[in-house]
Amino acid sequence: MNLLKAASTVSLLTLASRVSGLVRDQLIAASFGASGFTDAYNVAFRIPNLLRRLFAEGAFSQAFVPLLANTRIADGDAATHKLVDAVATVLGWVLLATCVIGVLAAPALVWALASGLERFDAAVVMTRIMFPYIGFMSMVALSAGILNTWGRFSIPAATPILLNIAIIVAARGLTSTFEAHGLPGVYALAVGVMLGGVLQAAVQIPALKALGLMPHIRTTWRGLVEARHHPGVGRVLRQMSPALLGVSVAQVSLLINTQIASHLATKSVSWLTFADRLMEFPTSLLGVALGVVLIPQLSAARARGDHEGYSSMIDWGLRLVVLQTLPCAAALLVFARPLLAVLYHYGHFQAADVLGTVPALEGYGLGLLGIVSVKILAPGFFAQLDTRTPVRIAIAVLVFTQLMNLLFVFGLHIGVGGLALSIGLGATLNACWLLVGLIRLGVYKPLPGWFGFLVRALVATAMLGACLVWADHAIDWLDRSHPVLRAAKMAGVLGGVALLYVAVLSAMGIKLKQFMRKA
């Protein structure tokens, strides 16, 4: 299997997902703008999404995928199938209890996340509508772990597109229905999220059946007890404990930031969310895609005792991250206003909302390389079945991030820009710490040529950034009288600087074919 091809496949499908996500966000911005109701929706969606990242894509995936890969290599497919069935049974029962508790405890959850919301009651209603989404998405995470271990990356990578389509359809088709009954039209978005969760879970079934890996969930108490005593379940739970703490640290930071934003000016939660969505575009395309491909391969290399291959895969991933993330970081930092204007400045999303979101996007731009690098470096520990080291680092980074919040938000009064900057600087510290830890453990030994590689990447990025600064001042991006022309100008600018970046790299001896790699 060609790792670059696999990562490119995941990236392209993730690109389709992010493009549909941008269309979704454009529709939300134009239809509802930045308001108390969109603040309420963003908080309500963040609650199940937070738990999804905490349990499903976070601690569970970090514990389950390496164990699954090791079991398949060491014990064969039959033992792996039994492990999948046992884990799915326990997970299903836990999710059922979690969803019931979440719906009942919605007011307390909203208060804990954003007690300063203007539309608190609307957030509670939407939380109750959307909370079962975590159940569907956790089963999707289980399926994705199985499919990725078997080298089937396409379905998991394409699945998020269904969520975006469902929200778009619900927003277009149900908003007027809710408003006709005297209810906020934004409730349609919550219904779309639930529909998207159902669709994402349903599309996994044919892929799992084709591989003969469809999990069998036992619905009796006796079946649950038997599944709980499977040794693999115990190992997943033991590995999840420190991983859960590590992922929770990042989510606690997000929770604190949302709480702070809810007490700033109305719209602050929405501004931070729109910046976060745009920041996640390169994060998912680069870091998440590479992480998805690397974790099973690193786990397999460890199981084979291939230490040199393990180290070289990390080196390969880091070079790709630097090469692809630096221009994206430059764009978020020096081209934030044009990006936000072209993507969101329509309908109810005013010029003031664009300018309110700019500082948050610039803050993320400063820390983007760290944010993406963590997605590559943390798997270097997870594949070694070491979840404790990243946890200890994450706890220290949480303290650092909140100290930065005190300085930027309450000391310097930067607002939402300070919240994003704190996250970016914290992620950079996290990445540096993880990198040093991998090198000290001897797990990763940087290959020769890094200094020259970095210099050439920085020179190309500087030239790209200079062109973006010129384009920012040369064109009135806030003029939305001709939206198609404005979008065409944006496409021309971004396409032009991308070609310039590749040309400069090529002239200095860095070519894409250097990164072709077989598993």
N, C-alpha and C positions, 0 to 999 in steps of 0.2 A: 504494500500500500504506500503510495506517495504521500508523505505528510503534508507537503505544501499544497498538493491538489486537494487533499481532504480538508485542510484548513481553508483553502480558497472556496471550496463548495459550501462549507459552513458559513463563511463570510458573505458569499453571494446571497445565500438564502436569508442570512441575518440582515443583509442590506435590503432585501425585499421586505422583510419584516419591519425594519426601521423606516423605510420609505412609506409603507402603509401606516406606520405609527405616526409619521409626520403629517400624513393626510388626515388621520384621526385628530391629531392635536390642532391642525389648522381649522378643521371643522368645529372643534370645541371652542377655540379662540374666537372664530368669527361668529358663532351662534350665541355664545354665552359671555364672551369677553373674559376679563379678570374682575371678579366680583366676590361678594360674600358667599354666593351659591357655588361658584367654582372652587373657592377655598374649601367649602364643605365637602364637595365631591372629591377633591384631591386628598383631603384627610381621610375620608371614608374609604377610598380605594387604597390608600397607603396602609391601612390596618391589615386587611387580608394579604396585601402584597408584601408587607413587612414580615408577616408570619410565614408566607411562602418562601421568602428568601432565608428566613431563619431556620425553618425545618426542612422544607422540600429541596430547593436548589442549594441551600447552604450546608448545614450540619449533616443532613441525611446523605446528600450526594457525596460529600467529602468522606464520609465513613463507608458508604455502600459500594461506590464504584471501584476503589482499589481492592476491597475484599472480593468483589465479584470477579475482577480480572485475575486475582491471585488464585481464587477457587477454580476458575475455569482451567488455568494452566496446570495447577497442582493436582486437582481431583477429577477433572473431566466434566463433561456436559451434564451427566445425570445428577451429580452432586450439586452442580450449579442450579439446576432446575428446582431441586428441593429447597435450596437456599432462597431462591426467588419466591417460591410459594409461601414459605414461612414468613419472610419479611413482609410480603404483600398482605398477609393475613393480619399480622400485628399492626401494620401501618393503617389498614382499613378501619380497624376498630378504634384506634387512637384518633383518627381523623373524624369519625362519626361523633365521638365525645367532644372533640375540640369545636366542631361546628355548632353543636347544640349550645355549649357553654358560651361561645362567641356571640351568637344571636341574642341570648338572654342578657349578656353583660355588655352589650353595645354602648349604653350611656357611659359606663365607667371607662371603657376603652377609648372613646372619643375624648373624654375629659383628660385622661392620662396623656393623650397624644397632642391635643390642641385645645386646652381649656379656654383660650381667649377667642374662640371662633365667634364671628357675628351671627352665623346661621347654625348654631349648635344642634338644634332639633333636626334640621335637614340632614346633617351629617350622621346623626343616629339612625334615621330611617334608611339612608343609603348604605350604612354599614351593615344593617340587618339584611338588606337585599343581597349584598355582595359577599357576605362572610362565607357562605358555603363554597365560594370560588377556591378557597384554600384547599378544600378536600379534593376537588378535581385536579388542581395543579400539583398537588403532592403525588397523586397517582401518575400524572404526566412525568414528574421527576423520576419516579421509579422506572417508568417505561423508557425514558431517555437514557438512564444509566445502563439499562439492558442493551438497548439498540446501539449506543455508542461503544460499548464493550465489544459488540459483535461487528464493529466497523460500519454500522448503518447510521450515518450522521445526518442524512437528508431530512427524514421525518421530524426528529426533534428540533432541527434548526428552522424548519418551515412552519412548525406548529403555531408560533406566536402570531403569524399573519392572520389566523382565524379569529383571534381576539380582536385585532384591529378592525377586521371586516365586520364582526358582530357589533362592535361599538358604533361604527359608522352607520350601519344599517338601522340600528336602534335609534340613534340620534336623528336620522333623517325621517324615520317612519313613525316614531312614538312620541316625539317631543310635543307635537300639536295635540296628541291624544291626552297626555297628562295635563297640558295647559287648559284644554277644553273642560276638564274635570276640576279645575281650580287648584291643580298641583304644580309645583315647579317643574318646568320642562327638563331640567337637569337630571331628574330621576330616570329619564330614558337611558342615560349613560350607565347607571347602575344595573339596569336590566340587561344592557348590552354586555357588560362585564360577565354577568352570570351565564348568559348564552354563549359567550366566548369560552368560558371554562368548560362547559359541556362539550362543545365542538372539539376543543383541544384534546380532551380525554378520549372522545369517541374515535378520533382519527388514528390513535395509537393502536387500536385493536387489530385492524387488518395486518399491520406491520409485525406485531408480536405473533399473531397466528401464523403468518408466513414462515417465521423462524421456529415455530413450535415452542414459543416461550411465553405464551399467554399465561399470566399468573392465575393460580387457582386460590381464591380467597375463601377460607372456611368461615361459614356464618354461624356455627354453633359455638357455645362456650367451651366445649371439650376441644374443638378444633383450635380455638384460640390458645388454650392452655398447651396443647401439643406443639403449636407453632412457637410459642414463647420459649419452650425448652429446647428448640433447635440451637445448637452451639453457634451457628452463624448469626442468629438474632442477638445473642448475648454479645458477640464481638462487635456487631454494628452499634449496639447501645453503648458499649464501653468506649468505642471510638467517637460516638456522637457526643458524649458528655463534654470532653474538652473542646471539640469542634463547635458544639452548640454555644459554649461560652465565648469562643472566638468570634463566631458570626454574630452573636448577640451584642458583642461590643460595638461592632459597626452599626447594628440596628439601633442600639441605645443612643449612639451619636446622632443618627437620623431622627430618632424620636425627640431628643433634646432640641435639635435644630428646628423641627416642626413646631415644637412647643414655643420656642422663642419667636419664630416667625409669626405665630398666631397672635402674639402680643405686640407685634410691630404694626405698621399701617395696614389697613384692610387692603387686600390683594397681594400681600407679601408672600403668603403661602403659594398662591398661583404663580407669581413671578419666579419664585424659587423652583417650583415644579416645572415650568416651561424651560428654564435653564437646565435643569436636571435631565429632562427628556432629550435635549439637544446634546448634552454632554454624553449621555448613554449611547448615542449613535456611534461615535468612534470606539467607545469602550466595548460595546458588544461586537462590533465588526472585527476588532483587533484582539483585545484581551480575552473575551469570552470564547471566541471562535478558536483561538490557539489553545486555551485552557481545556476546552472540550476534547480536542484532538490529543493533547499531550498527556492528560492524566492516565488514560488506559495504556498508552505507550510507555510512559514512565513506570507504571505499575508492572507491566510485563517485563521491562528491562530489569527491574529490581528482582522479580521472581526468577529471571534467568541468571542473575548475578553479573549482568553486563554493566559494570560501573562506568566504563569509558563511554558507552552508548548513552547512558543516563545523563552524564555530564554534557555531552555534545548536543543532546536534544534541548537541554535548558539553554545552552549557548545559542543555538539556532533560533529558539523562540525569542530570546532577548534581543538579538540583532534585528529580527523582523519587527519587534515592538518599537525599537528605537527608530528604525527606518520609516515606519508607517505612522507613528504617533507624533513625532516632532512637527511635521507640517500641519497636522490636525490641531495640535496645541497652539501653534502660531495663529491659525485661523480663528480659534475661539478667543484668543487674547487680543489680537489687533483688528479683527474683522467681525466682532460680535454684533455691532449695531446693524450692519447690512444683512447678516444672516438672520437675525430675529425679525427684521422688517420684512424681508421677502417671504419668510416662512409663516409669520403670524399676524402681520399688520393688515388685517382685513376685518370688515364687519364691525363687531363690538370691541375688538382689540385695538385700542387707540395708540397714538404715538407715545403718549406718556407711559403706557404699559411696556412698549419696546424699551424706552429709556430706563424704566424701573427694573427690567430684567437684565440689561446689559452688565451691571456690576457683578451679578451672580455668575453669568457665563464667563466673564473675564477671570473670576476667581477660580472656576473650574479649569480654565485653560492653563493657569499657572501650575496646577497640580495634575494635569492629565497624564503625563508620562508616569508619574507615581501610581495613579489610579489604575492604569492599564498594566503596568509592570507587576503589581501585586497579583494579578490574575495568572501570571506565568510563574512567579517565584513561589507563591504559596503551594501550588501543586507539587513543587519540588520536595516539600516536607510531607504533604498528604500521601504521596505515592510511597514514601518511606514509612507510612503508618505513624508518622509523628505529627499529631495535631496539637500537642501541648506547647511547642515552641512558638508557632504562630499566635497562639492564644495569649501567651505572656507578652509578646510584642504588641498585640492588638490592645491589650489593657493599658499598657504604657502610652500607646498612641491616642487612646481615648482621653486620657488625662491631658495630654498635650493639646489635643483638639479643643477641649473645653477651656483650657487656659487661653488659647488663641481666640475663642469666642468672647471671653471676658475682655480681651484687649481690643479686638476689632469691632464688636457689636456694642459693648457697653462703655469701652474706653474711648475709642476713636469714632464711634457712632457711624460705622460704614453701612449698617443695615444688612439686607440679604446678601450683599456682596461679601460682607465679612463672614457670614455663615458658610458660603461656598469656598471662600479662601481658606478657612480653617480646615474644611474637609480635604481640599487639595494639598495643603501643606502636611496634614496628618498622613495622607496616603503616600506622599513622597518620603516622609520619615519611615513609614512602614516598609516601603519597597527597599530602601537602603539597608534597613535593619535585617530584612529577610535575606537580601543578597549577601551581606557580610556573614550571616549565620550559615548559609549554604557553603560558602567558601571555607569557613573555619571548620565545618564538619568534614570537609574533603569530598562532599557530594558533588560540588560543582567546581571545576577548574577552568577559568576563562581561557579560551583559545587565543593564540597570538593575533595581533593586529587590531586590537580594540581601539587604541588611541587614534590611529589613522582613520579607522572607520568612523569614530565619533566626530572627528574634525571635518571630514567630508560631508557627513550628514548635517552638521551644524551650518556649514557654508551654504549648502543647498537650501536649508530652511531659512537662513537669513535673507537670501535672495527672494525666496517665495514671500516672506513676510514683508519685505520692502515693497513689493508689487501690490500686496493687499492693502498696505497703508495708503498708497497712492490711490487705489481704486475706492477706498472708503471716502476720501476727500473729494475725488473727482466726480462722483455721481451722487445725486440726491436720492438716497435709498428710502427715505420716508415719504416720498411722493408716490401715492398709490393710485393715481389717476389712470395709469396704464399698467395694470398688474402683469400682463403677459410680457410686455416689453421689459419690465423690471426683472421678471424671472429669467428672461433671455440674457439680460446683462449679467445677472448672477452666474448663470451657467457658463457664459463666455469667460468671465473672470476666473471662476474656479477651474474650468477646464484648461485655461491658459496657464495658470500658475502650476497646475498639476503637471502639465507637459514640461514646463520650465524646470520643475523640481527633478523629474525623471531624467531630463536631458543633462542637467548639471551633474547629477549622480553618475550617469553613464560616462560623461566626459572625464570624471575623476576616477573611473574604474570600478564602480559598483553597479552590477547588473543583476536583474531578478533571477536569471538562471543559476546564479551562484547558490540560491537558497532551495533548489530542488533537492528533495531528500526522501529516501525510502525508509519505511519503518523497519 
